[in-house]
Amino acid sequence: MSPLMQVGLLLVNTIGSLFALVVLMRFLLQLVRADFYNPISQFVVKVTNPLLLPLRRVVPGFAGLDVASLLLAWLVQCLYIGAIGVMLGLGLPWANILVWGTIGLVSLLFNIYFWGLLIVVIASWIAPNSYNPALILINQLLEPVMAPIRAKMPDMGGLDLSPLIFILALKVAEILLLTPLYQLGQVPMALANVVIGL
């Protein structure tokens, strides 16, 4: 692979995955009713509005879920996976691209929660009671899934093992959900390396 091709792959993968991340964050932040006035929330809204507002006219919300932002995140995943496939000369069928768009989106969701939890745990040791906007937003994102785990945990004398339980549950869910999708959307290893980092 030529250096120019490597640079192109890097740019497409970075821009595509970052935009998919921002759009998925918009969906998640609305889902957990995070602080809209947080500067990071404002950034996410401003970046996603140009594509999301027209899509919302066509795709309505359902049961309080912003279906348009979830659909947009999936479409971005599919488009940049398709672009990488074309750049690598793979000629992937559309059905495989759609499955790999789903795999990429689910993998991205797991990564958001995994890295978010890791950041919160490290920040609780280094800077407890921090008022950093990013930490506040991550806590708002994690609290709806962490609170039920914390409520079921026995009293450990001030030691909170709920992050460990959550990470374990996250990894088990990742294996159970993504393994069948990998088998369904068979794809060359070169694309898997670029898209998901396998």
PASERO-546325 format. One record per residue (C-alpha): residue number from 1; chain; x, y, z. Coordinates in Angstrom, 2 decimals, decimal comma, padded with zeros to 5 digits, always signed. Each point is the difference from the previous one (the first is absolute). Last residue first. Layout:
// PASERO-546325
<pt NUM 'A' <X Y Z>> ...
// end
This chain:
// PASERO-546325
<pt 198 'A' <-009,11 -005,90 +014,85>> <pt 197 'A' <+000,14 +003,79 -000,11>> <pt 196 'A' <-003,67 +000,54 -000,69>> <pt 195 'A' <-000,01 +001,72 -003,37>> <pt 194 'A' <+003,61 -000,31 -001,22>> <pt 193 'A' <+000,76 -003,50 +001,25>> <pt 192 'A' <-003,44 -001,26 -001,03>> <pt 191 'A' <+000,58 +001,36 -003,51>> <pt 190 'A' <+003,31 -001,84 -000,41>> <pt 189 'A' <-001,51 -003,14 +001,58>> <pt 188 'A' <-002,40 -000,44 -002,91>> <pt 187 'A' <-003,68 +000,11 +000,94>> <pt 186 'A' <-002,58 -002,52 +001,02>> <pt 185 'A' <-003,16 +001,79 +001,03>> <pt 184 'A' <-001,93 -002,81 +001,70>> <pt 183 'A' <+002,97 -001,51 +001,87>> <pt 182 'A' <+001,08 +003,39 +001,35>> <pt 181 'A' <-003,64 +000,74 +000,95>> <pt 180 'A' <-000,23 -003,28 +001,94>> <pt 179 'A' <+003,20 +000,92 +001,93>> <pt 178 'A' <-001,08 +003,61 +000,61>> <pt 177 'A' <-002,96 -000,52 +002,30>> <pt 176 'A' <+001,18 -002,78 +002,34>> <pt 175 'A' <+003,63 +001,17 +000,15>> <pt 174 'A' <-000,93 +003,65 +000,56>> <pt 173 'A' <-002,61 -000,98 +002,59>> <pt 172 'A' <+002,66 -001,96 +001,95>> <pt 171 'A' <+002,41 +002,96 -000,26>> <pt 170 'A' <-002,64 +002,45 +001,25>> <pt 169 'A' <-001,02 -002,30 +002,86>> <pt 168 'A' <+003,66 -000,21 +001,12>> <pt 167 'A' <+000,39 +003,78 -000,30>> <pt 166 'A' <-003,20 +000,51 +002,03>> <pt 165 'A' <+001,06 -002,43 +002,73>> <pt 164 'A' <+003,38 +001,76 +000,30>> <pt 163 'A' <-001,68 +003,41 +000,10>> <pt 162 'A' <-002,43 -001,30 +002,70>> <pt 161 'A' <+002,83 -000,99 +002,35>> <pt 160 'A' <-000,39 +003,04 +002,23>> <pt 159 'A' <+002,01 -000,39 +003,23>> <pt 158 'A' <-001,58 +001,94 +002,88>> <pt 157 'A' <-000,39 -003,01 +002,28>> <pt 156 'A' <-001,05 -002,46 -002,69>> <pt 155 'A' <-003,75 +000,31 +000,51>> <pt 154 'A' <-001,62 -002,47 -002,41>> <pt 153 'A' <-000,48 +001,04 -003,64>> <pt 152 'A' <-003,57 +000,14 -001,34>> <pt 151 'A' <-000,37 +003,79 +000,27>> <pt 150 'A' <+003,43 +000,60 -001,56>> <pt 149 'A' <-000,95 -002,06 -003,06>> <pt 148 'A' <-003,30 +001,91 -000,37>> <pt 147 'A' <+001,85 +003,35 +000,35>> <pt 146 'A' <+002,76 -000,81 -002,52>> <pt 145 'A' <-002,16 -000,13 -003,14>> <pt 144 'A' <-001,89 +003,27 +000,57>> <pt 143 'A' <+003,14 +001,62 +001,52>> <pt 142 'A' <+002,32 -000,55 -002,96>> <pt 141 'A' <-001,11 +002,82 -002,31>> <pt 140 'A' <-000,46 +002,53 +002,79>> <pt 139 'A' <+003,43 -000,97 +001,35>> <pt 138 'A' <+001,52 +000,46 -003,47>> <pt 137 'A' <-001,63 +003,44 -000,26>> <pt 136 'A' <+001,31 +001,13 +003,39>> <pt 135 'A' <+003,45 -001,34 -000,86>> <pt 134 'A' <+000,06 +001,93 -003,30>> <pt 133 'A' <-001,23 +003,23 +001,66>> <pt 132 'A' <+002,79 -000,16 +002,65>> <pt 131 'A' <-001,54 +000,63 +003,41>> <pt 130 'A' <+002,33 -002,38 +001,85>> <pt 129 'A' <-001,28 -001,50 +003,26>> <pt 128 'A' <+002,81 -002,59 -000,02>> <pt 127 'A' <+003,04 +000,95 -002,04>> <pt 126 'A' <+002,59 -002,78 -000,22>> <pt 125 'A' <-001,82 -003,01 +001,44>> <pt 124 'A' <-003,50 +000,86 -001,24>> <pt 123 'A' <+001,56 +001,14 -003,29>> <pt 122 'A' <+001,42 -003,50 -000,57>> <pt 121 'A' <-003,41 -001,60 +000,58>> <pt 120 'A' <-001,81 +002,59 -002,15>> <pt 119 'A' <+002,45 -000,38 -002,88>> <pt 118 'A' <-000,28 -003,82 +000,10>> <pt 117 'A' <-003,79 +000,24 +000,02>> <pt 116 'A' <+000,00 +002,28 -003,02>> <pt 115 'A' <+002,51 -002,26 -001,76>> <pt 114 'A' <-002,26 -003,05 +000,39>> <pt 113 'A' <-003,28 +001,86 -000,61>> <pt 112 'A' <+001,17 +001,70 -003,19>> <pt 111 'A' <+001,79 -003,18 -001,14>> <pt 110 'A' <-003,18 -002,07 +000,32>> <pt 109 'A' <-001,92 +002,53 -002,10>> <pt 108 'A' <+002,79 +000,08 -002,61>> <pt 107 'A' <-000,11 -003,81 -000,27>> <pt 106 'A' <-003,76 +000,16 -000,49>> <pt 105 'A' <+000,44 +002,63 -002,73>> <pt 104 'A' <+002,83 -001,86 -001,74>> <pt 103 'A' <-001,92 -003,28 +000,04>> <pt 102 'A' <-003,09 +001,74 -001,39>> <pt 101 'A' <+002,02 +001,61 -002,79>> <pt 100 'A' <+001,57 -003,42 -000,56>> <pt 99 'A' <-003,46 -001,49 -000,58>> <pt 98 'A' <-000,90 +002,81 -002,43>> <pt 97 'A' <+003,34 -000,37 -001,81>> <pt 96 'A' <-000,53 -003,75 -000,28>> <pt 95 'A' <-003,44 +000,50 -001,57>> <pt 94 'A' <+001,46 +002,57 -002,40>> <pt 93 'A' <+002,40 -002,60 -001,43>> <pt 92 'A' <+003,68 +000,87 +000,54>> <pt 91 'A' <+002,17 +000,86 -003,00>> <pt 90 'A' <+003,31 -000,44 +001,84>> <pt 89 'A' <+002,14 +002,58 -001,82>> <pt 88 'A' <+001,52 +001,33 +003,25>> <pt 87 'A' <-001,25 +003,51 -000,80>> <pt 86 'A' <-003,43 -001,43 -000,90>> <pt 85 'A' <-000,21 -001,91 +003,30>> <pt 84 'A' <+001,10 +003,13 +001,89>> <pt 83 'A' <-002,78 +001,98 -001,68>> <pt 82 'A' <-002,56 -002,71 +000,82>> <pt 81 'A' <+001,11 +000,04 +003,64>> <pt 80 'A' <-000,28 +003,81 -000,08>> <pt 79 'A' <-003,49 -000,11 -001,39>> <pt 78 'A' <-001,28 -002,79 +002,25>> <pt 77 'A' <+001,25 +001,69 +003,19>> <pt 76 'A' <-001,47 +003,35 -001,10>> <pt 75 'A' <-003,31 -001,73 -000,73>> <pt 74 'A' <+000,01 -001,60 +003,47>> <pt 73 'A' <+000,66 +003,35 +001,72>> <pt 72 'A' <-002,76 +001,60 -002,11>> <pt 71 'A' <-002,47 -002,75 +000,94>> <pt 70 'A' <+000,76 +000,49 +003,70>> <pt 69 'A' <-000,40 +003,77 -000,40>> <pt 68 'A' <-003,32 -000,43 -001,86>> <pt 67 'A' <-001,38 -002,47 +002,56>> <pt 66 'A' <+000,11 +002,61 +002,77>> <pt 65 'A' <-001,77 -002,16 +002,56>> <pt 64 'A' <-002,96 +001,33 +002,00>> <pt 63 'A' <-002,27 -002,89 -001,00>> <pt 62 'A' <+000,91 +000,44 -003,71>> <pt 61 'A' <+001,50 +003,09 -001,58>> <pt 60 'A' <-000,89 +000,92 -003,55>> <pt 59 'A' <+002,13 -000,80 -003,06>> <pt 58 'A' <-000,73 +002,29 -002,98>> <pt 57 'A' <+000,02 +003,42 +001,66>> <pt 56 'A' <+002,58 -001,33 +002,44>> <pt 55 'A' <+002,41 -000,59 -002,90>> <pt 54 'A' <-000,01 +003,73 -000,83>> <pt 53 'A' <+000,90 +000,83 +003,64>> <pt 52 'A' <+002,66 -002,71 +000,30>> <pt 51 'A' <+002,32 +000,97 -002,84>> <pt 50 'A' <+000,66 +003,65 +000,90>> <pt 49 'A' <-000,80 -000,62 +003,72>> <pt 48 'A' <+002,82 -002,48 +000,72>> <pt 47 'A' <+002,94 +002,36 +000,59>> <pt 46 'A' <-002,04 +002,64 +001,85>> <pt 45 'A' <-001,72 -002,56 +002,26>> <pt 44 'A' <+003,26 -001,78 +000,91>> <pt 43 'A' <+001,69 +003,34 +000,78>> <pt 42 'A' <-002,93 +001,07 +002,21>> <pt 41 'A' <+000,17 -003,31 +001,86>> <pt 40 'A' <+003,74 +000,60 +000,53>> <pt 39 'A' <-000,70 +003,48 +001,36>> <pt 38 'A' <-002,55 -001,40 +002,51>> <pt 37 'A' <-003,26 +001,88 -000,56>> <pt 36 'A' <-001,92 -003,10 -001,13>> <pt 35 'A' <+000,74 -001,83 +003,25>> <pt 34 'A' <-000,58 -003,69 -000,67>> <pt 33 'A' <-003,51 -001,39 -000,53>> <pt 32 'A' <+001,28 -003,61 -000,04>> <pt 31 'A' <-001,36 -000,67 -003,52>> <pt 30 'A' <+000,84 +003,51 -001,20>> <pt 29 'A' <+003,63 -000,52 +001,00>> <pt 28 'A' <+000,00 -003,45 -001,61>> <pt 27 'A' <-001,35 +001,17 -003,37>> <pt 26 'A' <+002,34 +003,00 -000,14>> <pt 25 'A' <+002,88 -002,27 +001,02>> <pt 24 'A' <-000,85 -002,23 -002,97>> <pt 23 'A' <+000,28 +003,05 -002,27>> <pt 22 'A' <+003,35 +001,02 +001,51>> <pt 21 'A' <+001,40 -003,54 -000,24>> <pt 20 'A' <-001,16 -000,40 -003,62>> <pt 19 'A' <+001,78 +003,29 -000,78>> <pt 18 'A' <+003,17 -001,24 +001,69>> <pt 17 'A' <-000,19 -003,39 -001,76>> <pt 16 'A' <-000,41 +001,54 -003,44>> <pt 15 'A' <+002,69 +002,67 +000,44>> <pt 14 'A' <+002,53 -002,47 +001,42>> <pt 13 'A' <-000,73 -002,85 -002,41>> <pt 12 'A' <-000,03 +002,25 -003,08>> <pt 11 'A' <+003,20 +001,79 +001,09>> <pt 10 'A' <+001,90 -003,18 +000,92>> <pt 9 'A' <-001,08 -001,76 -003,17>> <pt 8 'A' <+001,17 +002,95 -002,12>> <pt 7 'A' <+003,33 +000,16 +001,85>> <pt 6 'A' <+000,51 -003,74 -000,52>> <pt 5 'A' <-000,86 +000,36 -003,70>> <pt 4 'A' <+002,57 +002,80 -000,37>> <pt 3 'A' <+002,61 -002,15 +001,78>> <pt 2 'A' <-000,60 -002,77 -002,55>> <pt 1 'A' <-001,40 -003,38 +001,01>> 
// end
